[in-house]
Amino acid sequence: MANVGAVITSIRNIMRQDRGISGDAQRLEQLGWMLFLKIIDDKDQELEIIKDNYESVIPTKFQWRNWATDAEGITGDELLDFIDRTTQNDKGLFATLSTLTNPENPKRASIVQQIFDGTNNFMKSGYEMRKVINELNKIDFNSSKDKQVFGTIYESILVELRDAGNKGEYYTPRAVTRLMTEMTNPKLGEKVLDPASGTAGFLTEAIDHVREKYVKTVDDEHILQKSITGWEFKPVPFVLGLTNLILHEIEVPDYHYIDSLKKEYNSIGRKDQVDVILANPPFGASIADGVVTNFPSTYRCKESADLFVILMLQLLKPKGRCAIVLPDGSITGDGVKARIREKLLTDCNLHTIIRLPQSTFFPATVSTNLLFFEKGGKTKDIWYYEHKLPEGQKSYSKTKPIQFNEFEPIIKWWSNRKESELAWKVNIKDLKNWDLDIKNPFEEVEEIEFSKSELIEKLQVSQKKIANLLNEIS
């Protein structure tokens, strides 16, 4: 068994030596397509053993096993030419796979085609690329032990993606996705959708949940394979999401490279609706031109998270269940924000809001909430639960992220709800302007008294900081 952590660390260091890789985002995109090609070939070899007459959709010449597994195989300029060549009669790997079709297995071929049509080979040294390939070959993705270890490493890759520039919108802590999934409890045969999938964290959590609780036979597994759907429109998380689903034994992921907000709102009918939505829609993200006019005029706005709420209400079946992450900015505010919340509360039973500490989505310091609702019945009472930081911990961080075991009190409370210093109930009649930003009524506000001299000193310090900031801006 490989030391998977050491392999990933070694790959990171090798890529830093390549002049074509500029920063974490490019390194992750490079690693993304290479991981995908390695993993899909490992899975193809497994399927060739367990399925009669199974053939990989990837042409023999470009299957990982036939050009990458020999440690002394092609390298240097010959390797780069093999990857990048665009000659019409002798195309390289990217030119071939980015236009791939296969009438025998069109859906799996389409997955490969979408991956290579939307990503790039950044590496400029075939020798460094050979080193990366040889490191990847130390991992056997058909080994249960390697897969288990790699799951943890994969999380670290997603954290890196979060920290690479402005990519934070794609990562939700594993503890949060697990809590939302378990409390929503998707069942076998229910259609599960994440319309802002990122790297498929919610979908893989749903897969694990359904397999553990409901899949008992081969037929059950076939039902599960067809019940998980995701949409993502950024290339790097799309590649990682597809790879994540294949790693979770989804043979042909129902995973699409699309902008969900461009989906024709009025065309969404019963056949498009789903039983369960699990999502952390991006907030504060830029919206493509023309997207806003796709929505009913009364709900048009420039905040992506608010538009996703309207979209998800349309995508849910009657009695469909949803758990989503929303910032404080989406649960309060006037105008269109209030109208969106009114629709949510009148079309659905918003039964629970879990309030999270600001640092939950570190390094972002945005106050966030987990909303749980069911479509079909009007909201009467909303239960709030305030999740606190562990005792003695001032914030979540890269080295101290949120852990699932911290949610044990919430899980125990969920089915036997009582008010406490952390839980309170609000009747919808007591809401003002549909405002959901309800503070904990049991939390005492600490009053701090200062002397006149202390107040003057604090004011002088603040004025000095403002003056310095204005000088920097000037």
Secondary structure per residue as TSV (DSSP state, phi and psi in degrees):
chain	resnum	aa	ss	phi	psi
A	1	M	-	360.0	132.4
A	2	A	-	-74.7	152.6
A	3	N	-	-82.5	91.6
A	4	V	H	-61.1	-38.3
A	5	G	H	-60.9	-42.7
A	6	A	H	-65.7	-37.0
A	7	V	H	-61.5	-48.5
A	8	I	H	-64.9	-39.1
A	9	T	H	-63.0	-42.9
A	10	S	H	-62.5	-42.4
A	11	I	H	-62.0	-42.4
A	12	R	H	-58.2	-45.0
A	13	N	H	-68.7	-37.9
A	14	I	H	-63.7	-45.1
A	15	M	H	-63.6	-30.2
A	16	R	H	-65.8	-19.6
A	17	Q	T	-84.6	-9.4
A	18	D	-	-91.8	126.2
A	19	R	T	-68.0	-13.9
A	20	G	T	-83.1	-16.6
A	21	I	-	-93.1	117.3
A	22	S	-	-119.4	91.9
A	23	G	S	92.2	170.5
A	24	D	H	-63.9	-39.4
A	25	A	H	-60.7	-44.4
A	26	Q	H	-68.9	-38.0
A	27	R	H	-63.0	-40.5
A	28	L	H	-69.5	-37.0
A	29	E	H	-64.8	-42.2
A	30	Q	H	-61.7	-48.5
A	31	L	H	-63.5	-33.6
A	32	G	H	-59.0	-52.2
A	33	W	H	-72.3	-30.5
A	34	M	H	-69.7	-42.8
A	35	L	H	-59.9	-44.4
A	36	F	H	-58.3	-47.4
A	37	L	H	-65.7	-38.6
A	38	K	H	-67.2	-46.7
A	39	I	H	-67.7	-42.6
A	40	I	H	-67.1	-31.0
A	41	D	H	-72.9	-39.0
A	42	D	H	-59.5	-42.1
A	43	K	H	-69.3	-37.9
A	44	D	H	-60.3	-42.7
A	45	Q	H	-64.6	-34.8
A	46	E	H	-67.3	-43.5
A	47	L	H	-67.3	-32.3
A	48	E	H	-64.1	-28.1
A	49	I	H	-80.7	-42.3
A	50	I	H	-93.9	-11.7
A	51	K	S	-120.0	133.6
A	52	D	T	-68.9	135.2
A	53	N	T	62.0	21.8
A	54	Y	-	-75.0	135.0
A	55	E	-	-130.0	136.8
A	56	S	-	-63.7	145.4
A	57	V	S	-77.6	-16.8
A	58	I	S	-81.1	127.6
A	59	P	-	-52.8	142.5
A	60	T	G	-48.3	-42.6
A	61	K	G	-59.8	-31.4
A	62	F	G	-104.4	4.4
A	63	Q	S	-68.0	135.6
A	64	W	H	-49.5	-42.1
A	65	R	H	-61.3	-25.0
A	66	N	H	-96.8	-9.1
A	67	W	H	-134.9	-14.6
A	68	A	T	-112.6	-22.4
A	69	T	S	-78.8	-20.3
A	70	D	-	-79.6	112.6
A	71	A	T	-59.7	-24.0
A	72	E	T	-103.0	17.4
A	73	G	S	-75.5	-162.7
A	74	I	S	-56.8	143.3
A	75	T	-	-152.8	-178.6
A	76	G	H	58.4	-142.8
A	77	D	H	-63.9	-31.6
A	78	E	H	-63.5	-39.4
A	79	L	H	-68.7	-44.1
A	80	L	H	-61.6	-40.3
A	81	D	H	-63.6	-40.7
A	82	F	H	-61.2	-36.9
A	83	I	H	-78.4	-45.4
A	84	D	H	-102.4	-9.5
A	85	R	-	-56.7	135.9
A	86	T	-	-119.1	9.7
A	87	T	-	-54.8	132.3
A	88	Q	T	-56.0	-44.7
A	89	N	T	-90.5	-3.3
A	90	D	S	-149.1	67.7
A	91	K	-	-71.4	149.2
A	92	G	-	-82.0	-173.1
A	93	L	H	-60.7	-50.6
A	94	F	H	-65.0	-45.0
A	95	A	H	-63.3	-31.4
A	96	T	H	-78.0	-50.5
A	97	L	H	-74.9	-24.3
A	98	S	T	-74.6	-10.1
A	99	T	T	-123.7	21.1
A	100	L	-	-66.3	136.1
A	101	T	-	-135.1	155.1
A	102	N	-	-156.4	107.1
A	103	P	T	-64.4	-22.6
A	104	E	T	-77.7	-30.0
A	105	N	S	-145.1	65.7
A	106	P	H	-63.1	-34.3
A	107	K	H	-69.2	-42.9
A	108	R	H	-69.1	-36.8
A	109	A	H	-63.5	-39.0
A	110	S	H	-63.5	-36.2
A	111	I	H	-60.5	-48.8
A	112	V	H	-61.1	-44.8
A	113	Q	H	-59.7	-43.8
A	114	Q	H	-64.9	-37.4
A	115	I	H	-61.6	-49.7
A	116	F	H	-85.2	-12.1
A	117	D	H	-83.0	-18.3
A	118	G	S	-113.2	3.9
A	119	T	-	-127.3	175.9
A	120	N	-	-133.2	155.2
A	121	N	-	-97.9	109.3
A	122	F	-	-90.8	-20.2
A	123	M	-	-68.6	136.6
A	124	K	-	-106.8	-9.5
A	125	S	-	-113.5	116.0
A	126	G	H	-66.6	-23.8
A	127	Y	H	-73.6	-42.5
A	128	E	H	-66.9	-36.5
A	129	M	H	-63.6	-40.3
A	130	R	H	-61.5	-38.1
A	131	K	H	-63.3	-41.7
A	132	V	H	-63.2	-45.7
A	133	I	H	-59.3	-44.7
A	134	N	H	-63.7	-34.2
A	135	E	H	-67.1	-45.0
A	136	L	H	-61.0	-32.1
A	137	N	T	-69.3	-9.2
A	138	K	T	-77.1	-14.7
A	139	I	-	-101.0	130.4
A	140	D	-	-105.9	106.3
A	141	F	T	-77.9	0.0
A	142	N	T	-99.0	0.4
A	143	S	S	-89.7	124.5
A	144	S	H	-61.1	-35.9
A	145	K	H	-67.9	-44.2
A	146	D	H	-64.7	-39.5
A	147	K	H	-63.5	-41.6
A	148	Q	H	-63.8	-45.4
A	149	V	H	-66.2	-40.5
A	150	F	H	-65.3	-28.6
A	151	G	H	-56.2	-41.0
A	152	T	H	-68.7	-42.1
A	153	I	H	-65.1	-37.8
A	154	Y	H	-59.0	-39.6
A	155	E	H	-60.5	-39.4
A	156	S	H	-67.2	-33.7
A	157	I	H	-64.4	-40.3
A	158	L	H	-66.7	-35.3
A	159	V	H	-63.7	-40.8
A	160	E	H	-62.3	-40.0
A	161	L	H	-61.1	-41.2
A	162	R	H	-59.3	-39.9
A	163	D	H	-85.5	-5.9
A	164	A	S	-85.9	94.6
A	165	G	T	68.4	-128.3
A	166	N	T	-104.2	32.0
A	167	K	G	-88.1	9.6
A	168	G	G	-59.4	-22.3
A	169	E	G	-66.6	-12.4
A	170	Y	G	-94.9	-4.7
A	171	Y	-	-118.2	127.7
A	172	T	-	-120.7	129.3
A	173	P	-	-51.7	138.0
A	174	R	H	-55.0	-37.6
A	175	A	H	-61.8	-37.8
A	176	V	H	-71.6	-44.6
A	177	T	H	-62.1	-37.6
A	178	R	H	-68.1	-44.0
A	179	L	H	-60.7	-47.6
A	180	M	H	-61.6	-39.1
A	181	T	H	-68.7	-47.6
A	182	E	H	-64.3	-38.7
A	183	M	H	-73.1	-26.6
A	184	T	H	-85.0	-29.0
A	185	N	-	54.7	64.2
A	186	P	-	-62.0	138.9
A	187	K	-	-111.6	165.0
A	188	L	T	-59.7	130.3
A	189	G	T	94.2	-15.1
A	190	E	-	-81.2	137.5
A	191	K	-	-79.7	123.4
A	192	V	E	-112.0	131.2
A	193	L	E	-129.6	139.9
A	194	D	E	-123.3	107.0
A	195	P	T	-80.9	0.1
A	196	A	T	-135.9	62.2
A	197	S	-	-67.2	-28.9
A	198	G	T	55.7	-122.1
A	199	T	T	-97.9	21.4
A	200	A	T	70.8	26.8
A	201	G	H	-61.4	-43.7
A	202	F	H	-67.1	-40.1
A	203	L	H	-67.1	-42.7
A	204	T	H	-69.0	-31.7
A	205	E	H	-66.2	-39.9
A	206	A	H	-65.1	-39.9
A	207	I	H	-59.9	-49.8
A	208	D	H	-60.5	-41.3
A	209	H	H	-63.3	-49.8
A	210	V	H	-66.2	-41.8
A	211	R	H	-60.5	-45.2
A	212	E	H	-67.4	-39.2
A	213	K	H	-96.4	-29.2
A	214	Y	T	-127.1	-22.8
A	215	V	-	-82.2	116.7
A	216	K	-	-120.1	-21.5
A	217	T	S	-133.5	172.1
A	218	V	H	-62.0	-39.3
A	219	D	H	-63.8	-37.9
A	220	D	H	-60.8	-41.7
A	221	E	H	-63.4	-39.1
A	222	H	H	-62.1	-38.0
A	223	I	H	-65.2	-44.3
A	224	L	H	-60.6	-41.9
A	225	Q	H	-56.1	-28.9
A	226	K	T	-100.6	7.3
A	227	S	S	-112.9	4.4
A	228	I	E	-114.1	123.6
A	229	T	E	-132.9	140.3
A	230	G	E	-141.8	150.7
A	231	W	E	-127.6	135.5
A	232	E	E	-152.3	140.2
A	233	F	-	-120.8	9.2
A	234	K	S	-104.3	132.5
A	235	P	H	-62.6	-43.2
A	236	V	H	-67.2	-51.2
A	237	P	H	-64.6	-28.7
A	238	F	H	-62.5	-46.3
A	239	V	H	-61.9	-46.4
A	240	L	H	-66.5	-35.5
A	241	G	H	-65.6	-45.3
A	242	L	H	-61.0	-44.2
A	243	T	H	-61.8	-40.8
A	244	N	H	-61.1	-42.5
A	245	L	H	-67.5	-41.4
A	246	I	H	-64.7	-38.5
A	247	L	H	-63.8	-26.3
A	248	H	T	-93.5	26.5
A	249	E	T	67.7	23.1
A	250	I	-	-89.2	109.7
A	251	E	S	-64.1	-48.6
A	252	V	S	-127.4	88.7
A	253	P	-	-60.5	135.4
A	254	D	E	-86.9	74.8
A	255	Y	E	-133.1	123.8
A	256	H	E	-123.5	140.7
A	257	Y	E	-88.7	76.4
A	258	I	S	-141.1	158.4
A	259	D	-	-89.3	108.7
A	260	S	G	-57.3	-36.2
A	261	L	G	-70.5	-12.7
A	262	K	G	-88.4	-5.8
A	263	K	S	-63.4	130.0
A	264	E	-	-60.5	108.6
A	265	Y	G	-56.9	-49.0
A	266	N	G	-72.8	-12.1
A	267	S	G	-88.9	-6.7
A	268	I	-	-74.1	112.3
A	269	G	-	-115.5	-171.2
A	270	R	G	-59.2	-35.4
A	271	K	G	-67.9	-20.6
A	272	D	G	-92.9	-11.3
A	273	Q	-	-81.9	155.5
A	274	V	E	-126.2	166.2
A	275	D	E	-84.2	-35.1
A	276	V	E	-138.3	134.0
A	277	I	E	-121.0	128.6
A	278	L	E	-124.9	123.9
A	279	A	E	-161.7	153.5
A	280	N	-	-124.6	81.7
A	281	P	-	-64.6	142.5
A	282	P	-	-62.5	138.5
A	283	F	S	-119.9	144.2
A	284	G	S	74.5	11.2
A	285	A	-	-83.6	152.4
A	286	S	-	-69.7	145.2
A	287	I	-	-111.7	135.3
A	288	A	-	-63.6	150.8
A	289	D	T	-57.5	136.4
A	290	G	T	86.8	-10.7
A	291	V	S	-64.2	-42.8
A	292	V	G	-58.2	-39.0
A	293	T	G	-69.9	-8.1
A	294	N	G	-73.7	-17.4
A	295	F	S	-102.8	156.6
A	296	P	-	-54.0	141.1
A	297	S	G	-56.6	-34.1
A	298	T	G	-70.0	-14.9
A	299	Y	G	-115.8	12.2
A	300	R	-	-75.1	130.7
A	301	C	-	-157.1	176.0
A	302	K	S	-102.2	1.0
A	303	E	-	-91.6	115.8
A	304	S	H	-59.4	-40.7
A	305	A	H	-62.1	-39.3
A	306	D	H	-67.4	-39.7
A	307	L	H	-64.7	-37.1
A	308	F	H	-63.4	-35.0
A	309	V	H	-60.7	-47.0
A	310	I	H	-62.8	-42.6
A	311	L	H	-61.4	-44.4
A	312	M	H	-68.0	-33.6
A	313	L	H	-62.0	-36.2
A	314	Q	H	-73.9	-30.5
A	315	L	H	-82.2	-15.2
A	316	L	E	-82.5	138.8
A	317	K	E	-69.4	159.3
A	318	P	E	-56.0	134.5
A	319	K	E	73.4	4.4
A	320	G	E	-67.9	150.9
A	321	R	E	-113.2	147.2
A	322	C	E	-142.4	141.3
A	323	A	E	-132.4	121.6
A	324	I	E	-135.5	157.3
A	325	V	E	-96.7	129.2
A	326	L	E	-135.0	143.3
A	327	P	E	-77.6	164.5
A	328	D	H	-55.1	-32.8
A	329	G	H	-62.2	-19.7
A	330	S	H	-95.6	-12.1
A	331	I	H	-104.7	4.8
A	332	T	S	-140.8	177.8
A	333	G	-	106.2	159.0
A	334	D	S	-99.1	-174.3
A	335	G	T	63.5	-129.8
A	336	V	H	-63.3	-32.9
A	337	K	H	-61.4	-42.9
A	338	A	H	-65.8	-37.4
A	339	R	H	-67.3	-36.3
A	340	I	H	-66.2	-42.7
A	341	R	H	-65.9	-36.9
A	342	E	H	-60.6	-42.5
A	343	K	H	-64.4	-42.1
A	344	L	H	-58.9	-46.0
A	345	L	H	-77.0	-22.3
A	346	T	H	-94.9	-26.2
A	347	D	H	-90.6	-18.1
A	348	C	E	-137.1	160.9
A	349	N	E	-96.5	97.7
A	350	L	E	-82.0	95.2
A	351	H	E	-91.6	-22.5
A	352	T	E	-145.5	137.1
A	353	I	E	-128.9	121.4
A	354	I	E	-102.7	122.0
A	355	R	E	-94.1	126.3
A	356	L	-	-106.2	153.8
A	357	P	-	-62.7	154.1
A	358	Q	G	-56.8	-34.1
A	359	S	G	-89.3	8.0
A	360	T	G	-56.3	-39.4
A	361	F	G	-101.6	40.0
A	362	F	T	-46.0	137.5
A	363	P	T	-85.6	-3.8
A	364	A	-	-66.6	140.7
A	365	T	-	-117.6	64.4
A	366	V	-	-113.5	133.7
A	367	S	-	-71.0	124.3
A	368	T	E	-125.2	161.7
A	369	N	E	-138.6	146.7
A	370	L	E	-103.3	118.7
A	371	L	E	-105.9	130.8
A	372	F	E	-120.2	123.8
A	373	F	E	-148.7	162.4
A	374	E	E	-126.0	132.8
A	375	K	E	-78.5	138.4
A	376	G	T	129.6	-41.6
A	377	G	S	-112.9	147.0
A	378	K	-	-70.6	149.9
A	379	T	-	-74.2	133.7
A	380	K	-	-113.3	-54.3
A	381	D	E	-126.9	142.1
A	382	I	E	-117.0	126.2
A	383	W	E	-90.8	133.3
A	384	Y	E	-111.7	144.1
A	385	Y	E	-136.9	126.9
A	386	E	E	-98.4	113.7
A	387	H	-	-84.6	124.9
A	388	K	-	-99.2	155.9
A	389	L	-	-64.8	151.8
A	390	P	-	-57.2	147.5
A	391	E	T	-56.8	129.8
A	392	G	T	88.8	-7.1
A	393	Q	-	-103.0	128.3
A	394	K	-	-84.9	-25.8
A	395	S	-	-165.9	164.8
A	396	Y	-	-83.4	152.6
A	397	S	-	-150.2	-178.2
A	398	K	S	-61.7	-36.3
A	399	T	S	-92.0	-16.7
A	400	K	S	-130.4	69.3
A	401	P	-	-75.6	168.9
A	402	I	-	-65.0	140.8
A	403	Q	-	-115.4	147.6
A	404	F	G	-63.0	-35.4
A	405	N	G	-64.4	-16.0
A	406	E	G	-67.1	-20.6
A	407	F	G	-88.3	2.5
A	408	E	H	-53.8	-42.7
A	409	P	H	-61.1	-37.3
A	410	I	H	-66.7	-43.1
A	411	I	H	-63.1	-40.4
A	412	K	H	-67.2	-39.2
A	413	W	H	-71.0	-29.9
A	414	W	H	-51.8	-46.5
A	415	S	T	-94.6	-0.5
A	416	N	S	-143.8	72.3
A	417	R	-	-78.7	129.1
A	418	K	-	-141.2	148.8
A	419	E	-	-70.4	145.3
A	420	S	-	-153.7	-171.1
A	421	E	S	-68.4	-13.2
A	422	L	S	-114.2	-11.0
A	423	A	E	-128.0	136.1
A	424	W	E	-149.4	155.9
A	425	K	E	-115.9	138.4
A	426	V	E	-126.0	128.0
A	427	N	E	-80.5	140.9
A	428	I	G	-59.4	-27.0
A	429	K	G	-67.5	-20.4
A	430	D	G	-89.7	-2.8
A	431	L	-	-77.0	141.9
A	432	K	S	-106.5	121.1
A	433	N	T	56.3	34.3
A	434	W	T	60.5	22.1
A	435	D	-	-72.6	124.8
A	436	L	-	-101.9	2.0
A	437	D	-	-83.3	72.1
A	438	I	-	-98.3	118.2
A	439	K	-	-76.8	158.7
A	440	N	-	-63.1	113.4
A	441	P	T	-71.4	-14.8
A	442	F	T	-93.9	-3.5
A	443	E	S	-88.6	122.0
A	444	E	-	-76.1	134.0
A	445	V	-	-85.8	120.2
A	446	E	-	-75.6	122.0
A	447	E	-	-95.4	126.5
A	448	I	-	-114.5	124.9
A	449	E	-	-101.5	136.3
A	450	F	-	-121.4	149.3
A	451	S	-	-75.5	167.1
A	452	K	H	-59.8	-42.1
A	453	S	H	-65.4	-37.3
A	454	E	H	-66.9	-40.7
A	455	L	H	-63.4	-42.9
A	456	I	H	-62.8	-42.1
A	457	E	H	-62.9	-44.1
A	458	K	H	-65.4	-38.7
A	459	L	H	-65.2	-40.1
A	460	Q	H	-64.5	-40.7
A	461	V	H	-62.2	-44.0
A	462	S	H	-63.5	-42.1
A	463	Q	H	-65.0	-36.3
A	464	K	H	-65.2	-41.9
A	465	K	H	-62.8	-41.7
A	466	I	H	-63.4	-42.7
A	467	A	H	-62.8	-43.2
A	468	N	H	-63.0	-40.7
A	469	L	H	-64.3	-41.4
A	470	L	H	-64.9	-38.0
A	471	N	H	-63.9	-40.4
A	472	E	H	-63.7	-42.7
A	473	I	H	-63.2	-42.6
A	474	S	-	-62.6	360.0
